[in-house]
Amino acid sequence: MSKRHLYLLAFSIIAVAFVAMYYKWSVLKFPLQPDAKVQVWTVQAHVEYQPRTGANTVTLQLPSAVPGFTVLDERFVARNYSKLEETGEGGREVQWAIRRALGEQDLYYRATIVRADETQPLPEEELEPVILEPAVLEEPYATAAQTLLDQVRDRSSNTITFARELLGRLSEASPSEEVALLRERYGEDDVARSNFIVQLLANRNIPARVVYGIRLTELERDPDSRMQSWLIVHNGLGWTMIDPRTAAEGKPSDLFEWSRSGKPLMVIDGSPASALMFSVRSNLADAMATAERRLEVQDANLVRYSLLSLPLQAQETYRVLLMVPIGAFIMLLLRNLVGVKTYGTFMPVLIALAFRETALVAGITLFVLVVGFGLLVRFYLERLRLLLVPRLTAILILVVLLMAAVSVLSNRLGLEVGLSVALFPMVIMAMTIERMSVAWDERGAGTAIREGVGTLVVAALAYLVMSWQPLEHLVFVYPEVLLVLFAMALLLGRYSGYRLNELLRFRALAREPDPIVPPPAADDATSDATSQSKA
């Protein structure tokens, strides 16, 4: 396989990994930090009314698919009421019904919302551009409305500019006689004003609707802010949102749309004395839990076919297993680029996993004690001339007994660290003792000690990296990071240059200049013969 093919494969894997990670971060909103927080809002609608004698029915408009926001959770509180949810054009509604009610009634709807991808298509595009009933006005309001609409038509070029000019005329500080007269017609109520504007636009065959929404950032500054009405106007190609108070075009990014159906927010049979109150509370929530809940609401399959769908015990296991490649990559760098000598390829990583149970300092101490005692026993067993398998079995038995003795002694001394030694991998300890003893016999004590120290250094460094909480969270949430390590391992697989320790070993050769060899001297007899021949 050529190097070009290898490089193409490695960089393709890295590109795929980064694309998947970017999608999770930008679209699915997975956090990069384990303690990241995200802002969520709790919006509550409180219906309060005096019931009439007999049956009562309350209908409340509910938020549906809101661009820029996701409804994570909903709660309905209505004691002794039946609840029926319906979804229609422009939104949802809930209908509470009760056969008999006594005293003041309180009904609640609570929704927990969070920001989502703002690139979603506006839900208004799904609405049919239906022209509502035109305004039927008596005189002199009909003449004033006709005059105002004719004036607005002369100053506009399309439906959107017509609607904005109409809103501007109705909001003038010094209104004309027609505007002042029409203001008396709809009063100071914001909702009545918006509905009246929709009726005026219907007189010119312009489809428009009233949208109810809450400005969340304004509620953070002013807790007494209320539900506001907005307008959406169809221009023949799509819907455009307009602020009826300022005639500004476009949807604010902090607007949480409550209903787009055009119906009143609340309807109660019999129209008894009632009140609809809204309250909003903002707080911070765990970003990871919020992202999981958002995925469950939007597309549950994205959670079902991921590590997040596993039981908590299995998730904790994979949090550890996914860090093993990180330790193996660190060992790869230290061995192939630095030149650190270790016992085996993955033994330092396994020892680093054992350090997770005992912490670093206590783990190194226990490792040195157990391996040191095991070497003494190994040298003694060498004189008995035992075979390999019986010798390893004997060493394993002694290692287990030694670890049990250390645990009992630590318990008596009140040291909790010593109790974790029982979780050390016994087989790894026994194999380490065996390999150190073989290296001691074949290559000398210095080589065996250097490789043992190298194993501890790599294991300690791998433990520090593998136990870093931000990295553990990143690898668990973004397993694609391992694909990047896989591609880098492929690239390092062709490296055959110098290691850092070799540069240190041969630094003396680099400092000494090359000796200058003088040219060989000509033989005297040869030179005499040459001179005679010339003569």
C-alpha positions in Angstrom: 0.0 0.0 0.0 1.5 3.4 -1.0 1.9 6.3 1.4 -0.5 8.4 -0.6 -3.3 5.8 -0.1 -2.5 5.7 3.7 -2.5 9.5 4.0 -5.8 9.7 2.1 -7.4 7.1 4.3 -6.2 8.7 7.5 -7.3 12.2 6.6 -10.6 10.9 5.3 -11.2 9.3 8.7 -10.3 12.5 10.5 -12.6 14.6 8.3 -15.5 12.2 9.0 -14.9 12.3 12.7 -14.8 16.1 12.8 -17.9 16.4 10.8 -19.8 14.1 13.2 -18.4 16.0 16.2 -19.4 19.3 14.7 -22.9 18.0 14.0 -23.3 16.9 17.6 -22.0 20.2 18.9 -23.8 22.6 16.6 -27.1 20.8 15.9 -27.7 18.4 18.7 -26.2 20.8 21.3 -24.0 18.3 23.1 -21.8 20.1 25.5 -18.0 20.0 25.4 -17.6 20.4 29.1 -19.0 18.0 31.8 -20.2 20.8 34.0 -21.7 23.0 31.2 -25.0 24.7 31.9 -27.7 25.9 29.6 -30.4 28.4 30.2 -34.0 27.0 30.4 -37.3 28.8 31.0 -40.3 27.6 32.8 -43.5 29.3 31.4 -46.7 28.9 33.3 -50.2 29.7 32.3 -52.7 30.2 35.2 -56.5 30.1 34.4 -58.7 31.5 37.1 -62.5 31.7 36.7 -65.8 31.5 38.6 -67.7 28.4 37.3 -71.3 28.6 36.3 -73.9 26.2 37.5 -73.7 22.8 35.7 -71.0 21.7 33.3 -68.0 23.9 32.5 -65.5 23.7 29.6 -62.2 25.7 29.4 -60.2 25.8 26.2 -56.6 27.0 26.3 -54.2 27.4 23.3 -50.9 25.7 23.8 -47.5 26.1 22.1 -46.6 23.7 19.4 -43.5 23.4 17.2 -41.7 26.7 18.0 -38.8 27.7 15.8 -35.7 28.5 17.9 -37.1 26.7 21.0 -37.9 23.2 22.1 -40.5 22.3 24.7 -38.8 19.8 26.9 -41.5 19.0 29.4 -45.2 19.8 29.9 -47.3 19.6 33.1 -51.1 20.0 33.4 -52.7 20.7 36.8 -56.5 20.6 36.8 -58.0 18.7 39.7 -61.1 16.6 38.9 -61.1 17.9 35.3 -60.9 15.7 32.2 -58.2 16.7 29.7 -58.4 16.5 25.9 -55.5 17.7 23.7 -56.1 18.5 20.1 -53.7 19.6 17.3 -55.0 21.7 14.4 -53.8 24.2 11.9 -51.5 26.7 13.6 -51.1 25.0 17.0 -52.5 22.9 19.8 -55.1 23.4 22.4 -56.2 21.7 25.6 -59.8 21.3 26.7 -60.6 20.9 30.4 -64.1 19.8 31.2 -66.0 19.2 34.5 -69.6 18.3 35.2 -69.9 20.3 38.4 -67.6 22.8 40.0 -68.0 24.9 43.2 -66.0 28.0 44.1 -63.2 29.7 42.3 -61.3 27.4 39.9 -57.6 27.4 39.2 -56.1 25.5 36.2 -52.4 25.4 35.4 -50.3 24.6 32.4 -46.5 24.6 32.7 -43.9 24.1 30.0 -40.1 23.9 30.3 -38.4 25.3 27.2 -34.8 25.6 25.9 -33.2 27.2 22.9 -32.9 25.0 19.8 -31.6 25.3 16.3 -32.8 28.6 14.8 -32.3 27.4 11.3 -35.6 25.5 11.3 -38.2 26.6 8.8 -40.8 29.0 10.2 -44.0 27.1 11.1 -46.0 29.9 9.5 -45.0 28.5 6.1 -47.3 25.5 6.8 -50.4 27.8 7.3 -52.8 28.3 4.4 -53.1 32.0 3.4 -56.8 32.3 4.3 -58.4 35.7 4.3 -60.4 36.2 7.5 -63.7 38.0 7.8 -63.4 41.7 6.8 -64.2 44.4 9.3 -67.9 45.4 9.4 -68.1 48.9 10.7 -70.8 51.3 11.3 -70.6 55.0 10.3 -68.6 57.1 10.8 -66.0 54.3 11.4 -66.5 52.7 8.0 -65.7 56.0 6.2 -62.7 56.6 8.4 -61.3 53.1 7.7 -61.9 53.4 4.0 -60.2 56.8 3.8 -57.2 55.4 5.9 -56.8 52.3 3.7 -56.9 54.5 0.5 -54.2 56.7 1.9 -52.1 53.7 2.9 -52.4 52.2 -0.5 -51.0 55.3 -2.2 -47.9 55.1 0.0 -47.2 51.3 -0.3 -45.8 49.0 -3.1 -46.8 45.6 -1.9 -48.7 43.8 0.9 -45.9 44.0 3.4 -45.3 47.7 2.9 -49.1 48.2 3.0 -49.3 46.4 6.4 -46.3 48.3 7.8 -47.6 51.6 6.6 -51.0 50.9 8.2 -49.4 50.0 11.5 -47.3 53.1 11.4 -50.3 55.3 10.7 -52.2 53.7 13.6 -49.2 54.2 16.0 -48.6 57.9 15.2 -48.1 60.2 18.2 -50.1 62.9 16.5 -52.8 60.9 14.7 -55.1 62.2 12.0 -58.8 62.5 12.5 -59.4 59.1 10.8 -56.9 57.3 13.0 -58.1 59.0 16.2 -61.6 57.9 15.4 -60.6 54.3 14.7 -58.6 54.3 18.0 -61.8 54.9 19.8 -63.2 51.9 18.1 -60.7 49.3 19.2 -59.6 51.0 22.4 -56.2 50.6 24.1 -56.2 46.8 24.3 -53.2 45.3 22.4 -55.0 42.1 21.3 -58.1 44.0 20.2 -55.9 46.4 18.2 -54.1 43.5 16.4 -57.4 41.8 15.6 -58.8 45.0 14.2 -55.7 45.4 12.0 -56.2 41.9 10.6 -59.8 42.8 9.8 -58.7 46.0 8.0 -56.2 44.0 6.0 -58.9 41.6 5.0 -60.8 44.5 3.5 -57.9 44.7 1.0 -57.8 40.8 0.5 -54.5 40.5 2.4 -54.2 37.3 4.5 -53.0 38.0 8.0 -53.2 36.4 11.4 -52.6 37.2 15.0 -49.7 35.4 16.8 -49.3 35.4 20.5 -45.8 35.3 22.0 -43.5 36.2 24.9 -40.2 38.1 24.7 -38.0 36.0 27.1 -35.2 38.5 27.4 -37.6 41.3 28.2 -39.1 39.1 30.9 -35.6 38.7 32.5 -35.4 42.5 32.8 -39.1 43.1 33.5 -40.9 40.2 35.3 -44.3 41.9 34.8 -44.2 41.7 31.0 -47.2 40.0 29.5 -48.2 37.9 26.6 -48.1 40.1 23.5 -49.8 39.9 20.1 -47.9 39.9 16.8 -49.0 39.9 13.2 -48.0 37.6 10.3 -48.9 38.8 6.8 -48.8 36.7 3.6 -47.1 38.4 0.6 -48.1 35.8 -1.9 -45.0 33.7 -1.4 -44.7 33.3 2.3 -45.5 34.7 5.8 -43.8 37.7 7.3 -43.9 38.6 10.9 -44.5 42.3 11.9 -44.5 43.9 15.3 -47.8 45.8 15.6 -46.3 48.3 18.1 -43.3 49.4 16.1 -44.1 48.1 12.5 -40.7 46.3 12.5 -40.4 43.4 10.1 -39.0 40.0 11.1 -39.2 37.6 14.0 -37.1 38.5 17.1 -34.8 35.7 18.2 -36.0 35.8 21.8 -39.7 35.5 20.9 -41.3 32.4 22.1 -44.5 31.9 20.1 -47.4 30.6 22.1 -50.1 30.2 19.5 -50.4 30.8 15.7 -53.9 29.5 15.3 -55.5 33.0 15.3 -58.0 31.9 18.0 -58.3 33.6 21.4 -55.9 32.3 24.0 -58.6 31.2 26.3 -62.3 30.4 25.8 -64.7 29.5 28.7 -68.3 28.4 28.0 -70.7 31.0 29.2 -67.9 33.7 29.4 -67.8 33.9 33.2 -65.5 36.2 35.1 -62.0 34.9 34.4 -58.3 35.8 34.2 -55.4 34.3 32.3 -52.0 35.1 33.9 -48.6 34.1 32.6 -45.4 33.8 34.6 -41.8 33.0 33.4 -38.9 31.8 35.5 -35.4 31.4 34.1 -32.7 29.1 35.5 -29.7 27.1 34.6 -29.8 23.3 34.0 -27.3 20.6 33.1 -26.5 20.9 29.5 -26.0 17.2 28.9 -29.3 16.2 30.5 -31.0 19.0 28.5 -29.5 17.8 25.2 -30.7 14.2 25.9 -34.2 15.4 26.7 -34.3 17.6 23.6 -33.3 14.6 21.4 -36.0 12.5 23.0 -38.6 15.2 22.1 -37.3 15.8 18.5 -36.1 12.3 17.4 -36.0 9.5 19.9 -34.0 7.2 17.6 -31.0 9.5 18.0 -30.9 8.5 21.6 -32.0 4.9 21.3 -29.0 4.0 19.0 -26.3 5.7 21.1 -24.4 5.1 24.3 -26.9 7.3 26.1 -29.6 4.6 25.8 -27.5 2.1 27.8 -28.3 1.5 31.5 -26.4 3.7 33.9 -24.1 0.8 35.0 -23.2 0.0 31.4 -22.6 3.7 30.7 -20.1 3.9 33.6 -18.3 0.9 32.3 -18.0 2.4 28.8 -16.8 5.6 30.3 -13.7 3.6 31.5 -13.4 1.4 28.4 -13.4 4.4 26.0 -10.4 5.9 27.9 -8.3 2.8 27.2 -7.5 3.9 23.6 -6.4 7.2 25.0 -3.9 5.5 27.3 -2.8 3.2 24.4 -2.1 6.3 22.2 -0.1 7.9 25.0 2.0 4.7 25.2 2.4 4.8 21.4 3.8 8.3 21.5 6.2 7.6 24.4 7.5 4.3 22.9 7.7 5.2 19.2 8.6 8.9 19.4 10.3 9.3 22.8 11.7 5.8 23.1 10.6 4.9 26.7 11.1 1.2 27.4 8.2 -0.7 29.0 7.1 -4.2 29.8 4.7 -5.2 27.1 2.6 -3.0 24.9 -0.6 -2.6 26.9 0.6 -3.5 30.4 1.1 0.2 31.3 -2.4 1.0 30.3 -3.8 -1.8 32.4 -1.8 -0.7 35.4 -3.1 2.9 34.8 -6.6 1.4 35.0 -5.7 -0.1 38.4 -4.5 3.3 39.6 -8.0 4.6 39.1 -9.0 2.6 42.2 -6.2 3.5 44.4 -5.1 7.0 43.2 -1.6 7.7 41.8 0.7 7.9 44.8 -0.9 5.0 46.7 -1.0 2.9 43.5 2.7 3.4 42.8 3.6 2.6 46.4 1.6 -0.6 46.4 2.9 -1.5 43.0 6.5 -1.2 44.1 5.8 -3.2 47.3 4.0 -6.0 45.6 6.4 -6.3 42.6 9.5 -6.0 44.9 8.3 -8.8 47.1 7.2 -10.9 44.1 10.7 -10.6 42.6 12.3 -11.9 45.8 10.0 -14.9 45.8 10.6 -15.3 42.0 14.4 -15.5 42.5 13.9 -18.1 45.3 11.6 -20.2 43.1 14.2 -20.0 40.3 16.5 -22.3 42.5 13.7 -24.9 42.6 13.8 -25.2 38.8 10.0 -25.1 38.3 8.3 -24.9 35.0 6.7 -21.7 33.7 3.0 -22.3 34.4 3.6 -23.7 38.0 5.9 -20.9 38.7 3.4 -18.3 37.6 0.7 -20.0 39.6 2.8 -19.9 42.7 3.6 -16.2 42.2 -0.1 -15.4 41.7 -1.0 -17.2 44.9 1.6 -15.3 46.8 0.6 -11.9 45.3 -3.1 -12.5 46.3 -2.0 -13.4 49.9 0.3 -10.3 50.0 -2.6 -8.1 48.8 -4.9 -9.6 51.4 -2.3 -9.0 54.1 -1.9 -5.4 53.1 -5.7 -4.9 53.1 -6.0 -6.3 56.6 -3.1 -4.2 57.9 -4.5 -1.1 56.3 -7.9 -1.8 57.9 -6.4 -2.0 61.3 -4.4 1.2 60.8 -7.6 3.0 59.5 -6.2 3.6 56.0 -8.8 3.3 53.3 -6.3 3.3 50.5 -5.0 -0.1 51.4 -8.5 -1.6 51.0 -8.5 -0.7 47.3 -5.4 -2.9 46.6 -7.7 -5.9 46.4 -9.0 -4.4 43.1 -5.6 -4.6 41.5 -5.5 -7.1 38.5 -3.6 -10.0 40.1 -2.7 -11.6 36.8 -1.1 -8.4 35.6 1.0 -8.1 38.7 2.1 -11.7 38.4 3.0 -11.3 34.7 4.9 -8.1 35.6 7.0 -10.0 38.2 7.7 -12.8 35.8 8.8 -10.5 33.0 11.0 -8.4 35.2 12.7 -11.5 36.5 13.3 -12.8 33.0 14.7 -9.4 31.9 16.9 -9.4 35.1 18.4 -12.8 34.2 18.8 -12.2 30.5 19.8 -8.5 30.2 20.9 -7.6 33.7 19.5 -5.7 36.6 19.9 -2.2 35.0 17.8 -3.0 32.0 15.1 -4.7 34.1 14.9 -1.7 36.5 14.9 0.8 33.6 12.0 -1.0 31.9 10.2 -1.2 35.2 10.6 2.5 35.8 9.5 3.2 32.2 6.4 1.1 32.8 5.5 3.1 35.9 6.1 6.4 34.2 3.9 5.5 31.2 1.2 4.1 33.6 1.3 7.3 35.7 1.0 9.6 32.8 -1.7 7.5 31.2 -3.6 7.6 34.6 -3.4 11.4 34.8 -4.8 11.7 31.3 -7.4 9.0 31.6 -8.7 10.3 34.9 -9.2 13.9 33.6 -12.9 14.5 33.8 -13.3 16.9 30.8 -11.5 14.4 28.6 -13.6 11.5 29.9 -16.8 13.4 29.2 -15.6 14.5 25.7 -14.7 10.9 24.7 -18.0 9.5 26.0 -20.2 12.1 24.4 -18.1 12.3 21.2 -16.7 8.8 20.6 -15.6 10.0 17.2 -12.5 11.3 19.0 -11.2 7.8 18.9 -11.4 7.8 15.1 -9.0 10.7 15.1 -6.6 8.7 17.3 -7.1 5.7 14.9 -6.1 7.9 11.9 -3.1 9.3 13.8 -2.0 5.8 14.8 -2.1 4.8 11.1 0.1 7.8 10.2 2.6 7.0 13.0 2.7 3.4 11.8 5.0 4.4 9.0 7.4 6.4 11.2 10.8 4.9 11.3 13.0 7.9 12.3 15.0 8.7 15.4 13.5 8.7 18.8 14.1 11.5 21.3 16.2 9.3 23.6 18.4 8.3 20.7 19.1 11.9 20.0 20.3 12.3 23.6 22.3 9.1 23.4 24.2 10.2 20.2 24.4 13.9 21.0 28.2 13.6 21.5 28.6 12.5 17.9 26.7 15.5 16.7 29.0 17.9 18.6 32.4 16.4 17.6 33.6 17.6 14.1 34.6 15.1 11.5 38.4 14.4 11.5 40.3 15.8 8.5 42.3 13.1 6.8 45.4 14.4 5.0 46.2 13.1 1.5 48.7 10.2 1.3 52.4 11.3 0.8 54.0 10.3 -2.5 56.7 7.5 -2.3 60.2 8.9 -2.7 61.3 6.2 -5.1 58.3 6.7 -7.3 58.9 10.4 -7.4 62.6 9.9 -8.4 61.7 7.5 -11.2 59.2 9.9 -12.5 61.7 12.7 -12.6 64.3 10.5 -14.4 61.8 9.5 -17.1 60.9 13.1 -17.7 64.6 13.9 -18.1 
